[in-house]
Amino acid sequence: MKIEDKITPERIEKYLNLTAKARSKATPIIKNNADKKRLESMLRMCDDYSSDARHFLKSGKLVDSFAAINYAHAWIDAAVKIGLLDGHDDDVLFTLP
């Protein structure tokens, strides 16, 4: 097994930081109250999974932490993809429409 194939605390920190960067960079595109509620729900899921990732990391559950932070980032990525967030043409942090 190669070192890049291992889940390490450093690798998880890298993804925690990447997701935090994406979370702060993306800005809302709100067209109506329904969009606002959907976006709030998606961002809450991102924040909850990010929190879970930190908790699992502190508990030494690296696989669970890695899974949670990737799930957190997926919520932000999905919000960009469906047009609830503007990813500002950043194709490194987001899968753009």
N, CA, C and O atoms as a GROMACS GRO file, in nm:
protein
  388
    1MET      N    1   0.084  -0.118   0.000
    1MET     CA    2   0.000   0.000   0.000
    1MET      C    3   0.089   0.124   0.000
    1MET      O    4   0.183   0.134   0.078
    2LYS      N    5   0.058   0.216  -0.087
    2LYS     CA    6   0.132   0.341  -0.095
    2LYS      C    7   0.084   0.438   0.013
    2LYS      O    8  -0.030   0.428   0.059
    3ILE      N    9   0.170   0.530   0.052
    3ILE     CA   10   0.135   0.627   0.156
    3ILE      C   11   0.016   0.712   0.115
    3ILE      O   12  -0.066   0.749   0.200
    4GLU      N   13   0.004   0.745  -0.014
    4GLU     CA   14  -0.110   0.828  -0.057
    4GLU      C   15  -0.242   0.752  -0.054
    4GLU      O   16  -0.348   0.812  -0.071
    5ASP      N   17  -0.237   0.621  -0.032
    5ASP     CA   18  -0.358   0.540  -0.020
    5ASP      C   19  -0.406   0.527   0.124
    5ASP      O   20  -0.505   0.459   0.150
    6LYS      N   21  -0.337   0.590   0.217
    6LYS     CA   22  -0.372   0.577   0.358
    6LYS      C   23  -0.447   0.701   0.408
    6LYS      O   24  -0.421   0.813   0.366
    7ILE      N   25  -0.540   0.676   0.496
    7ILE     CA   26  -0.610   0.786   0.562
    7ILE      C   27  -0.530   0.823   0.686
    7ILE      O   28  -0.510   0.741   0.776
    8THR      N   29  -0.486   0.946   0.688
    8THR     CA   30  -0.406   0.996   0.800
    8THR      C   31  -0.474   1.119   0.859
    8THR      O   32  -0.557   1.182   0.793
    9PRO      N   33  -0.440   1.154   0.982
    9PRO     CA   34  -0.496   1.278   1.039
    9PRO      C   35  -0.462   1.400   0.953
    9PRO      O   36  -0.544   1.491   0.939
   10GLU      N   37  -0.343   1.402   0.896
   10GLU     CA   38  -0.303   1.514   0.811
   10GLU      C   39  -0.389   1.523   0.684
   10GLU      O   40  -0.426   1.632   0.641
   11ARG      N   41  -0.420   1.409   0.627
   11ARG     CA   42  -0.504   1.407   0.508
   11ARG      C   43  -0.646   1.456   0.542
   11ARG      O   44  -0.707   1.530   0.465
   12ILE      N   45  -0.696   1.414   0.655
   12ILE     CA   46  -0.829   1.459   0.698
   12ILE      C   47  -0.829   1.610   0.722
   12ILE      O   48  -0.923   1.678   0.683
   13GLU      N   49  -0.725   1.661   0.787
   13GLU     CA   50  -0.714   1.806   0.809
   13GLU      C   51  -0.713   1.880   0.676
   13GLU      O   52  -0.773   1.987   0.664
   14LYS      N   53  -0.646   1.824   0.576
   14LYS     CA   54  -0.643   1.885   0.444
   14LYS      C   55  -0.786   1.899   0.390
   14LYS      O   56  -0.822   2.005   0.337
   15TYR      N   57  -0.865   1.795   0.402
   15TYR     CA   58  -1.002   1.799   0.350
   15TYR      C   59  -1.095   1.883   0.438
   15TYR      O   60  -1.189   1.944   0.386
   16LEU      N   61  -1.071   1.886   0.567
   16LEU     CA   62  -1.147   1.977   0.654
   16LEU      C   63  -1.124   2.122   0.610
   16LEU      O   64  -1.218   2.200   0.601
   17ASN      N   65  -0.999   2.156   0.584
   17ASN     CA   66  -0.965   2.291   0.540
   17ASN      C   67  -1.023   2.321   0.401
   17ASN      O   68  -1.072   2.431   0.377
   18LEU      N   69  -1.018   2.224   0.312
   18LEU     CA   70  -1.072   2.242   0.177
   18LEU      C   71  -1.223   2.267   0.182
   18LEU      O   72  -1.274   2.355   0.112
   19THR      N   73  -1.292   2.192   0.264
   19THR     CA   74  -1.436   2.209   0.277
   19THR      C   75  -1.470   2.343   0.343
   19THR      O   76  -1.565   2.409   0.302
   20ALA      N   77  -1.394   2.382   0.443
   20ALA     CA   78  -1.415   2.513   0.507
   20ALA      C   79  -1.393   2.626   0.405
   20ALA      O   80  -1.467   2.724   0.404
   21LYS      N   81  -1.293   2.610   0.321
   21LYS     CA   82  -1.265   2.710   0.218
   21LYS      C   83  -1.382   2.718   0.119
   21LYS      O   84  -1.425   2.827   0.081
   22ALA      N   85  -1.432   2.602   0.078
   22ALA     CA   86  -1.547   2.598  -0.014
   22ALA      C   87  -1.670   2.660   0.052
   22ALA      O   88  -1.744   2.736  -0.012
   23ARG      N   89  -1.691   2.629   0.177
   23ARG     CA   90  -1.807   2.680   0.252
   23ARG      C   91  -1.805   2.832   0.258
   23ARG      O   92  -1.909   2.897   0.247
   24SER      N   93  -1.687   2.889   0.277
   24SER     CA   94  -1.678   3.034   0.289
   24SER      C   95  -1.676   3.104   0.153
   24SER      O   96  -1.714   3.220   0.143
   25LYS      N   97  -1.632   3.035   0.049
   25LYS     CA   98  -1.624   3.097  -0.083
   25LYS      C   99  -1.759   3.102  -0.155
   25LYS      O  100  -1.791   3.202  -0.220
   26ALA      N  101  -1.835   2.998  -0.143
   26ALA     CA  102  -1.963   2.990  -0.214
   26ALA      C  103  -2.062   3.091  -0.155
   26ALA      O  104  -2.071   3.107  -0.033
   27THR      N  105  -2.134   3.156  -0.243
   27THR     CA  106  -2.232   3.255  -0.198
   27THR      C  107  -2.372   3.217  -0.247
   27THR      O  108  -2.387   3.160  -0.355
   28PRO      N  109  -2.473   3.249  -0.168
   28PRO     CA  110  -2.610   3.210  -0.200
   28PRO      C  111  -2.664   3.275  -0.328
   28PRO      O  112  -2.634   3.390  -0.361
   29ILE      N  113  -2.744   3.197  -0.398
   29ILE     CA  114  -2.823   3.246  -0.510
   29ILE      C  115  -2.968   3.213  -0.472
   29ILE      O  116  -3.016   3.102  -0.494
   30ILE      N  117  -3.034   3.311  -0.415
   30ILE     CA  118  -3.169   3.289  -0.364
   30ILE      C  119  -3.270   3.355  -0.457
   30ILE      O  120  -3.267   3.476  -0.479
   31LYS      N  121  -3.359   3.275  -0.511
   31LYS     CA  122  -3.462   3.327  -0.601
   31LYS      C  123  -3.598   3.337  -0.533
   31LYS      O  124  -3.684   3.416  -0.574
   32ASN      N  125  -3.617   3.257  -0.428
   32ASN     CA  126  -3.746   3.258  -0.359
   32ASN      C  127  -3.729   3.194  -0.222
   32ASN      O  128  -3.621   3.146  -0.188
   33ASN      N  129  -3.834   3.194  -0.144
   33ASN     CA  130  -3.828   3.141  -0.007
   33ASN      C  131  -3.800   2.990  -0.005
   33ASN      O  132  -3.733   2.940   0.085
   34ALA      N  133  -3.851   2.920  -0.104
   34ALA     CA  134  -3.826   2.775  -0.110
   34ALA      C  135  -3.677   2.748  -0.131
   34ALA      O  136  -3.622   2.658  -0.068
   35ASP      N  137  -3.612   2.826  -0.219
   35ASP     CA  138  -3.467   2.812  -0.240
   35ASP      C  139  -3.392   2.839  -0.110
   35ASP      O  140  -3.298   2.768  -0.076
   36LYS      N  141  -3.434   2.942  -0.038
   36LYS     CA  142  -3.369   2.977   0.088
   36LYS      C  143  -3.375   2.861   0.186
   36LYS      O  144  -3.276   2.828   0.250
   37LYS      N  145  -3.491   2.800   0.198
   37LYS     CA  146  -3.507   2.689   0.292
   37LYS      C  147  -3.425   2.567   0.250
   37LYS      O  148  -3.363   2.500   0.333
   38ARG      N  149  -3.424   2.538   0.120
   38ARG     CA  150  -3.345   2.424   0.071
   38ARG      C  151  -3.196   2.448   0.096
   38ARG      O  152  -3.125   2.358   0.141
   39LEU      N  153  -3.151   2.569   0.066
   39LEU     CA  154  -3.010   2.601   0.086
   39LEU      C  155  -2.973   2.595   0.234
   39LEU      O  156  -2.868   2.542   0.270
   40GLU      N  157  -3.056   2.650   0.320
   40GLU     CA  158  -3.029   2.643   0.464
   40GLU      C  159  -3.014   2.498   0.510
   40GLU      O  160  -2.925   2.466   0.589
   41SER      N  161  -3.100   2.412   0.459
   41SER     CA  162  -3.093   2.271   0.495
   41SER      C  163  -2.964   2.207   0.446
   41SER      O  164  -2.900   2.132   0.519
   42MET      N  165  -2.925   2.237   0.324
   42MET     CA  166  -2.802   2.180   0.267
   42MET      C  167  -2.678   2.230   0.341
   42MET      O  168  -2.586   2.152   0.367
   43LEU      N  169  -2.676   2.358   0.375
   43LEU     CA  170  -2.561   2.411   0.448
   43LEU      C  171  -2.555   2.356   0.590
   43LEU      O  172  -2.446   2.334   0.644
   44ARG      N  173  -2.671   2.335   0.650
   44ARG     CA  174  -2.674   2.274   0.784
   44ARG      C  175  -2.617   2.132   0.778
   44ARG      O  176  -2.544   2.090   0.868
   45MET      N  177  -2.652   2.059   0.673
   45MET     CA  178  -2.598   1.923   0.657
   45MET      C  179  -2.446   1.929   0.641
   45MET      O  180  -2.374   1.848   0.700
   46CYS      N  181  -2.398   2.023   0.562
   46CYS     CA  182  -2.253   2.041   0.547
   46CYS      C  183  -2.187   2.067   0.682
   46CYS      O  184  -2.088   2.004   0.717
   47ASP      N  185  -2.244   2.160   0.755
   47ASP     CA  186  -2.186   2.196   0.886
   47ASP      C  187  -2.192   2.079   0.984
   47ASP      O  188  -2.097   2.056   1.058
   48ASP      N  189  -2.302   2.007   0.984
   48ASP     CA  190  -2.316   1.892   1.074
   48ASP      C  191  -2.215   1.782   1.041
   48ASP      O  192  -2.151   1.725   1.130
   49TYR      N  193  -2.200   1.752   0.913
   49TYR     CA  194  -2.104   1.649   0.874
   49TYR      C  195  -1.960   1.694   0.898
   49TYR      O  196  -1.874   1.612   0.932
   50SER      N  197  -1.932   1.823   0.882
   50SER     CA  198  -1.799   1.874   0.914
   50SER      C  199  -1.770   1.858   1.063
   50SER      O  200  -1.660   1.819   1.104
   51SER      N  201  -1.870   1.888   1.143
   51SER     CA  202  -1.857   1.872   1.288
   51SER      C  203  -1.836   1.725   1.324
   51SER      O  204  -1.753   1.692   1.409
   52ASP      N  205  -1.911   1.638   1.260
   52ASP     CA  206  -1.894   1.494   1.282
   52ASP      C  207  -1.752   1.451   1.246
   52ASP      O  208  -1.689   1.372   1.317
   53ALA      N  209  -1.701   1.503   1.134
   53ALA     CA  210  -1.566   1.467   1.091
   53ALA      C  211  -1.463   1.506   1.197
   53ALA      O  212  -1.371   1.430   1.226
   54ARG      N  213  -1.479   1.625   1.253
   54ARG     CA  214  -1.386   1.669   1.359
   54ARG      C  215  -1.397   1.580   1.483
   54ARG      O  216  -1.297   1.543   1.544
   55HIS      N  217  -1.520   1.545   1.518
   55HIS     CA  218  -1.542   1.458   1.634
   55HIS      C  219  -1.476   1.321   1.610
   55HIS      O  220  -1.405   1.270   1.697
   56PHE      N  221  -1.500   1.262   1.495
   56PHE     CA  222  -1.440   1.132   1.465
   56PHE      C  223  -1.288   1.140   1.462
   56PHE      O  224  -1.220   1.048   1.509
   57LEU      N  225  -1.235   1.248   1.409
   57LEU     CA  226  -1.089   1.265   1.406
   57LEU      C  227  -1.033   1.266   1.548
   57LEU      O  228  -0.934   1.198   1.576
   58LYS      N  229  -1.096   1.343   1.636
   58LYS     CA  230  -1.050   1.350   1.776
   58LYS      C  231  -1.063   1.216   1.845
   58LYS      O  232  -0.986   1.185   1.936
   59SER      N  233  -1.161   1.135   1.802
   59SER     CA  234  -1.184   1.003   1.861
   59SER      C  235  -1.095   0.895   1.800
   59SER      O  236  -1.098   0.780   1.844
   60GLY      N  237  -1.017   0.932   1.699
   60GLY     CA  238  -0.929   0.836   1.634
   60GLY      C  239  -0.998   0.748   1.530
   60GLY      O  240  -0.940   0.650   1.483
   61LYS      N  241  -1.121   0.783   1.496
   61LYS     CA  242  -1.196   0.706   1.395
   61LYS      C  243  -1.171   0.770   1.258
   61LYS      O  244  -1.255   0.844   1.207
   62LEU      N  245  -1.055   0.740   1.201
   62LEU     CA  246  -1.011   0.809   1.080
   62LEU      C  247  -1.098   0.778   0.959
   62LEU      O  248  -1.126   0.868   0.879
   63VAL      N  249  -1.140   0.656   0.943
   63VAL     CA  250  -1.224   0.620   0.828
   63VAL      C  251  -1.357   0.694   0.835
   63VAL      O  252  -1.403   0.748   0.735
   64ASP      N  253  -1.418   0.696   0.953
   64ASP     CA  254  -1.544   0.767   0.971
   64ASP      C  255  -1.527   0.917   0.948
   64ASP      O  256  -1.612   0.982   0.888
   65SER      N  257  -1.416   0.971   0.996
   65SER     CA  258  -1.388   1.113   0.978
   65SER      C  259  -1.371   1.147   0.831
   65SER      O  260  -1.426   1.246   0.783
   66PHE      N  261  -1.297   1.065   0.759
   66PHE     CA  262  -1.274   1.088   0.616
   66PHE      C  263  -1.406   1.080   0.539
   66PHE      O  264  -1.430   1.162   0.450
   67ALA      N  265  -1.488   0.984   0.573
   67ALA     CA  266  -1.618   0.971   0.507
   67ALA      C  267  -1.705   1.092   0.536
   67ALA      O  268  -1.770   1.145   0.445
   68ALA      N  269  -1.707   1.138   0.660
   68ALA     CA  270  -1.793   1.250   0.698
   68ALA      C  271  -1.751   1.380   0.629
   68ALA      O  272  -1.836   1.455   0.584
   69ILE      N  273  -1.621   1.406   0.621
   69ILE     CA  274  -1.579   1.532   0.559
   69ILE      C  275  -1.605   1.529   0.409
   69ILE      O  276  -1.636   1.633   0.350
   70ASN      N  277  -1.593   1.414   0.347
   70ASN     CA  278  -1.626   1.406   0.205
   70ASN      C  279  -1.775   1.423   0.182
   70ASN      O  280  -1.816   1.484   0.083
   71TYR      N  281  -1.855   1.371   0.271
   71TYR     CA  282  -2.000   1.390   0.262
   71TYR      C  283  -2.035   1.537   0.282
   71TYR      O  284  -2.121   1.590   0.212
   72ALA      N  285  -1.968   1.603   0.376
   72ALA     CA  286  -1.991   1.745   0.400
   72ALA      C  287  -1.964   1.826   0.274
   72ALA      O  288  -2.043   1.913   0.236
   73HIS      N  289  -1.852   1.798   0.211
   73HIS     CA  290  -1.816   1.873   0.090
   73HIS      C  291  -1.917   1.846  -0.021
   73HIS      O  292  -1.947   1.935  -0.101
   74ALA      N  293  -1.968   1.727  -0.027
   74ALA     CA  294  -2.066   1.692  -0.130
   74ALA      C  295  -2.193   1.778  -0.118
   74ALA      O  296  -2.253   1.812  -0.220
   75TRP      N  297  -2.233   1.813   0.004
   75TRP     CA  298  -2.351   1.898   0.021
   75TRP      C  299  -2.328   2.035  -0.040
   75TRP      O  300  -2.417   2.089  -0.106
   76ILE      N  301  -2.210   2.092  -0.020
   76ILE     CA  302  -2.179   2.223  -0.079
   76ILE      C  303  -2.169   2.210  -0.231
   76ILE      O  304  -2.222   2.293  -0.305
   77ASP      N  305  -2.102   2.107  -0.274
   77ASP     CA  306  -2.085   2.085  -0.418
   77ASP      C  307  -2.221   2.069  -0.486
   77ASP      O  308  -2.243   2.123  -0.594
   78ALA      N  309  -2.310   1.997  -0.423
   78ALA     CA  310  -2.444   1.977  -0.479
   78ALA      C  311  -2.520   2.110  -0.486
   78ALA      O  312  -2.590   2.136  -0.584
   79ALA      N  313  -2.507   2.193  -0.384
   79ALA     CA  314  -2.576   2.322  -0.384
   79ALA      C  315  -2.524   2.412  -0.497
   79ALA      O  316  -2.601   2.488  -0.556
   80VAL      N  317  -2.395   2.403  -0.527
   80VAL     CA  318  -2.340   2.477  -0.641
   80VAL      C  319  -2.395   2.418  -0.771
   80VAL      O  320  -2.438   2.491  -0.860
   81LYS      N  321  -2.392   2.287  -0.779
   81LYS     CA  322  -2.434   2.220  -0.902
   81LYS      C  323  -2.580   2.250  -0.938
   81LYS      O  324  -2.612   2.266  -1.056
   82ILE      N  325  -2.668   2.259  -0.839
   82ILE     CA  326  -2.810   2.282  -0.869
   82ILE      C  327  -2.846   2.431  -0.870
   82ILE      O  328  -2.962   2.467  -0.890
   83GLY      N  329  -2.747   2.517  -0.847
   83GLY     CA  330  -2.771   2.660  -0.861
   83GLY      C  331  -2.819   2.733  -0.738
   83GLY      O  332  -2.871   2.843  -0.750
   84LEU      N  333  -2.802   2.674  -0.620
   84LEU     CA  334  -2.838   2.745  -0.496
   84LEU      C  335  -2.720   2.823  -0.439
   84LEU      O  336  -2.738   2.914  -0.359
   85LEU      N  337  -2.599   2.786  -0.482
   85LEU     CA  338  -2.478   2.858  -0.442
   85LEU      C  339  -2.399   2.892  -0.568
   85LEU      O  340  -2.400   2.818  -0.666
   86ASP      N  341  -2.331   3.005  -0.564
   86ASP     CA  342  -2.240   3.045  -0.670
   86ASP      C  343  -2.100   3.001  -0.631
   86ASP      O  344  -2.048   3.042  -0.527
   87GLY      N  345  -2.039   2.918  -0.712
   87GLY     CA  346  -1.903   2.870  -0.685
   87GLY      C  347  -1.796   2.960  -0.745
   87GLY      O  348  -1.677   2.928  -0.737
   88HIS      N  349  -1.837   3.072  -0.805
   88HIS     CA  350  -1.745   3.172  -0.858
   88HIS      C  351  -1.642   3.113  -0.954
   88HIS      O  352  -1.524   3.149  -0.952
   89ASP      N  353  -1.689   3.022  -1.038
   89ASP     CA  354  -1.607   2.960  -1.144
   89ASP      C  355  -1.485   2.885  -1.090
   89ASP      O  356  -1.387   2.866  -1.162
   90ASP      N  357  -1.490   2.844  -0.964
   90ASP     CA  358  -1.378   2.769  -0.906
   90ASP      C  359  -1.398   2.620  -0.930
   90ASP      O  360  -1.473   2.554  -0.858
   91ASP      N  361  -1.331   2.569  -1.032
   91ASP     CA  362  -1.348   2.427  -1.064
   91ASP      C  363  -1.253   2.336  -0.987
   91ASP      O  364  -1.244   2.217  -1.017
   92VAL      N  365  -1.183   2.391  -0.890
   92VAL     CA  366  -1.102   2.310  -0.799
   92VAL      C  367  -1.186   2.275  -0.676
   92VAL      O  368  -1.184   2.160  -0.630
   93LEU      N  369  -1.258   2.372  -0.624
   93LEU     CA  370  -1.340   2.350  -0.505
   93LEU      C  371  -1.476   2.288  -0.536
   93LEU      O  372  -1.536   2.222  -0.450
   94PHE      N  373  -1.524   2.309  -0.658
   94PHE     CA  374  -1.661   2.269  -0.690
   94PHE      C  375  -1.669   2.197  -0.825
   94PHE      O  376  -1.585   2.216  -0.913
   95THR      N  377  -1.773   2.115  -0.838
   95THR     CA  378  -1.811   2.061  -0.968
   95THR      C  379  -1.908   2.163  -1.026
   95THR      O  380  -2.022   2.174  -0.980
   96LEU      N  381  -1.865   2.236  -1.124
   96LEU     CA  382  -1.946   2.346  -1.177
   96LEU      C  383  -2.051   2.295  -1.274
   96LEU      O  384  -2.033   2.193  -1.342
   97PRO      N  385  -2.164   2.369  -1.280
   97PRO     CA  386  -2.272   2.332  -1.372
   97PRO      C  387  -2.224   2.329  -1.518
   97PRO      O  388  -2.302   2.300  -1.608
   0.00000   0.00000   0.00000
